[in-house]
């Protein structure tokens, strides 16, 4: 593998520096570096970040390859600046055994665009009745450390307690989809003024908040780690803040779409805005931004949820829930957090690389941009502005809420262990 000299990049948004990659490793970082035989990448004015890590991705394979495959999903990830993604377990068959998680892990190895770490199901078949083979999945070649029934809530408190006790033995974490099922029967959008005016079934904030409150107390009781998926309400923020003040080992994520979009968009009845948890109010959006800035919310995770055309191009009630997000996440974070002054680029690196890698124990990812570290990197043209065109997505699906919306920033290069997988915005 040849040497690469990235010249004049603003490392984590700081002063311009040169970064020399030799093979799979960063060998030098400094000003005025030279390497006669190196490929030169002119990066003046651009921001160099560690490769992004997504703790919440739906790759759909096995079973729903019409929506996404590990290959197309990792190509989308590389296009968005990600070098590692965690693949959710709600596949067909469910990733609740060592065999299925190893299949997903090996498909990721073969793709070559980013690393794929499977997430194991908490319960058999996501049915919430019996613990899945947590230990076997951890001991498998996939080395699973994160477990989630995402798409469904582990609603039984006894099952949740047992899962937290089990993963504690090997330092794992349970990632909870916080949704009390009885409180959301027939729900189609956020419960509030808009749902009342539209006559759509409301999804109350308390359905999320009650589960989070229960689970942080369970985590405290057993001394284990719990992670809250796609936190979406101001009340949830306050519960997590309280839990952290008590020293409870809880982490939380927010999606890009919950940082930007509100339930007012549902007035269009466009199913592209139908998502789980639902889009909330402007008050919630502002609370989520502040919580991400102050560290109450630890990370940004995409909840990339691809669906084929026919599952979204239909009436609202029949439409599937979810949005694609890997290829637009960094742009949305730039608009909502960086351009508003709530975070600098070092803060973005923390919320989208360092901390998700630590939570998921993604070895070799979320590392400093310094000599001796793996060359997992992404280069961003932060001055760019352009309209989102889903026709150009690498993802197999096109269900983005940002079509024709102008967003800032564009990932131009992504390197996975020194190999360029995205060059000048084009996949290699």
N, C-alpha and C positions, 0 to 999 in steps of 0.2 A: 504494500500500500504506500502510495507516494506521500510526501510531506505537503502540508497545506499551511499557508501563511495568511491568516485573516488580518488585514491591515486597517488600523485606525478605527476599530469598533469601540463603542462606548460600553464597556463591560458593566453589566447591571445598571446601565444608565449613567455611569461615572465618566471620568476623563478618558479620552481616546487612548487605546492601547493596541498593540499587536499581539496576536495569539498564534503560536506555532504548534501545529499538530503533527506528530510523527507516528504513523501507524494508528493504534487505537487510543493514544494517550496525548494529552496536552504536555508539551515539553518545556515551553517558555511562554511567559506573559510579561510584556514590557514595552517600552517605547523604542522605536527605531530598530526592530529586529530584522535580521536578514537571513535568508536561506536560499542559496543560489539555485538549488534544484527543486524548490517548492512551487506548488501551484499557488498563485496569488489570488486572493479574494478581496477586492476593494470594498471596504465596509464603512467608509467615512460617513458620519451622520447616523449610522444605524446602531441599534442596541443589540448587544450580544447577551443572551441569557443561557443558563443551563437548560438542557432539554426538558420540556414540560412533562409532568406526570399527571395522568388522569385517574383518579381513584374510582371512577364511576362511568363505565362505558358498556354499552350493549352492542356486542358484535354479532349476535343472533345465530351464529353457527355453533353447534349443529341444530338443524331443524327449520330455520327460517332464512335460508340462503337467498330467498327472493327479496328480503329486506337488506341484508348485509352479509358479508363473509368476513372471516378473519383477515383475508388478504385485502379486500376493499376497505375494511374498517381501519386497518393499520396504514394503508395508503392515505386515507383521510386524516389520520392522526399525524403522520409525517407532514402533511400539507399544512396542518395547524400548528406545527412546532413541537409536537409530542414525540418523545423517545420511549415512553413507557405508558401502557394503559392497563387498567385492571378490568377484566371482562366479567360482567355480572352473570349470575348462575341461571337466570330464567330462560334457558334454551330448551330444545326438545330433542333428546331427553334432557331433563334438568341436570345441571352439574352438581350432583349430590353424591358422586362416587369418585374414587381415585381414577377409574378408567376414563370418565368424561373429562375431568379437569386435565388429565395428561394429554388427551386428544387436543383440547383447546391450546394448551401450552406448546405442543409440538407444531401445530399449525402456525402459531406465532413465530416459532423458531424458523420455520420454512419461509415465512413471508419476507423477512429481512428488512422491513420498513420501520418497525419499532418492536420493543419487547412487549410481550403479552403475559400478564400474570393473571391466571384465572382466580375468580372469587368463588368459593364453595358455598353451596346452599346450607342454611342452618338446619332445615328440616327436610325430610324425605319428600320429594315431589313438590316442595314449597307448600305443603298442605298444613303445616303448623301443628302436626300431631306427634311426630317422633323425630328425635335428633338424627340428622344425617351422619355419614361416616367422617366426622370432623378430623379425628386423629389419622385415619387412613389417607385423607386428602392432604393433610399436612406432611405426612411421611412420604408421599408420592414424589415422583420426579418434578411435579409442578410446585411443590413446597408451599402449599396454600397457607396463608396467614390471616386472610380476611374472609369472613363468612357473612352472607346476607341472603335473605329471602326477598330482596328488592323486587318490587312489583306487588308484593304482599307484605303485610306486617306480621312479625312474630307476636301475635296478639295475646297468647297464653303466657301469663306471668311465670308459671312454673317452668315451661319450656325455655323461656328467655333466661331465667335464672340458671338453669342447667347448662345452657349454651355458654353463658358468661363464665361459669365455673370450669367448664371443660377447656375452653380456649386459654384460660389463665395458665394452664400447665405448660404450654409452649409459647406463651407471649403473643397469642393471637388476639384478634379483635372482632367483635360482632358489630356489623354495620346495619343499623335498624332503619327500615322504611316506616316512619312514624305515622301510622294511620289507623285509628280505631275503626274497625270495619262496621260496627253497628251504627256509628255516627255518620257514616258516609254512604249508606245504602241509597242508591238512586242519585247520588251527587254527580253533577256535571261541571260545576265551576265553583269558585269561591262564594261562600255564603255572605251576602251583604246587600247593599243597595242595588247593585247591578243585577244580581241574581233575582231579587224581588221584582225588579222592573221587567226583566226578560221572562220571568216565569220558569226559570231553570232550577233544577234541584241544587240546593246549596251545600257546600263542603265547608263546615265550620272550622275555624282556626283551632278550637279546642280538641278536635279530633287528632290533630298533630301534637298539640301541647301536652295533652294528658298522657300520651305514650312516652314522650320525652321525659316528663316528670317522673313517671314510674320507672323508666329504665335507668336514669341517672341514680336513683335511689337503690335500685338493684345492683348496679355496678359498684356503688359505694359499699353495699352490704357484703358482697363477695370479694371485693378488692380486685376487680377486673377492669378491662378497657371496653368502652362502648363508643361507637362512632355514629353520629346522626347524619343520615343521608338527606340531601336536598332540603335543608331547613328553609322554611318559607314565610314565617310570621314574626311579627314584632314580639309577641308573647313567648314564642320559642326562644328567641334571643335572650330574653330576660331569665328564662329557666336555665339555659346553658351558662349564662353569666353567673347566676347564683350557684350552680353546681361547681363551677370552676373555683369560685370563692371559698368553697368548702374543701377544696382539694380533691374532688372527684375526678377520676381519670376519664374525662369525656372530651371528644373532639367533634367538630361539626363542619359540614360543607354547605356551600351555597352554589346554585347553578348560575351561569351567566344570564339566562333568561329571567330568573327571579331578581336579578340586579337591575334589569332594564324595563321589562314589560309589566303592564298592570291589567287587572280584570276589565278595564274599560274597553280593551280590544275585543272582548267577547261579544260586544254589541254588533260586530260585523257578522257574527255567526260563522266565521271562517274556521273550520276545524284545525287549521294549522296552529291555532292558539289553544287547543285542548291538550292539557298536560297534567301529569300527576306528580307532585301536588299541583293544584291549579295556580294560575296567575293570581296574585293577591292585590292589595290596594297600594296606592302611592305611599301611604304611611308605612306599610310593611317594607316596600322597596327601599325607602330611605333608612329604615332601621337596619335592614340587612347590609346596606353599604357601610353604615357607621360601625356595625359589628365586625365586618370583615376588616375594616381599617384598624380597629382597636384590638383585634386578635381574639375577640370572643368567638367569632367564626374563624376556624383555622385555615380553611382552604377553599379554592374554587374547584368544583368538579362538574363535568359537562352534562352528565346524565344523557349522553348521546343515545337517542332512541329512534333508530331508523324504521320507517314503515314504507311499504310499497304504495304506489299511487292510489290504488283502489281502496286502501284502508283509511285514507285521509280525504280523498276527493269524493265526499258523500255528505249526507246531512249530519248535522252536529251530533245528534244523539247516537248515531251508529259509528261515528269515527273513533279510531284508536287514539289513545293518549300518548303523546311524546313528540319530541323535536330532535332533529339532528343538531350537533353542536361542536364537534371537534374542529371544524374548519373555520369557525367564527368566534370561538371562545375568547381568544386573546384580544381580538378587536373590540369585543363587547366590554371586556375588562378595561381596556385602554379608555374607552369612552366613558364608562361609569365610574372608574376609580382613579385612573392616572390623569386624564384630562380635567377632572373635577378637583384635583389636588388632594384626594383622600389617600392615595398611595403613590410612592415613587416606584421606579422600576426594580429596585432592590426588594421592595415590598411585594411586587408582583412575583419575583423569583421565589420569594419565601412561600407565598400562598399557592403558587402553581407548580412548584418544583421541589424545593427543599422539604417543606412540611408534608405534602402528600407522599413523598418518597419515604419519609421517616415513619408515617403512620402505617403504610403498607409494607415497609421493609423492602423497598425496591433496591436491591443491591446494585451499586454502580450508577444510580440515578440520584438527582437532587444533590449533586456534589458541587463544591466551589469551582469557579472558573480559574484554576491555578495549576501550576506545574505539577505533574505527577498524577493528575486526576483523569478519569476516563473522558474521552472527547465526545460527550453527549451534549450537543449544543444546538441552539437555534438563533438565527439572525433575523432581526425585525426592522423593517423600514417603517418607523413610527410616523414619518411625515406624510405617508401615503393616505389618501382618502379615495374611496371608490364604492360603487353600488354592488351589493351582493347579487351574484348571478349563480343560482343553484345548478344551472346547466353545466357549469365548470367544476362542480364538486367531484372529488375522488370517491366519495361515498356512493353506494349503490342507490341510496334513497335521497329524496329532494325535499323532505318535509321540514323546511326551515321557516321560521317566522320573520326572517330578515330579508326576504326576496325584494330586490329593488331599493332596499334601505341603504343609505350611505353610512359606512362605518370607517373608522380610522385604522391605520396600521395594516401591515401585510408581511407575513412570514416569507422571506426570500430564500433562506437556506436552512436545512436541518441536517445535522451530522449524527449518525448512530455509531458510536465507537470509532470515530474517525472516518467513517464511510459517508459520503454525501448521498443522502436519499432524496433531498430536494435541493435543486440548484436554480436560482433565478425564478423561483416560483413554480418550477416544473419538476415533477417526480422523475427520478432517474430510472 
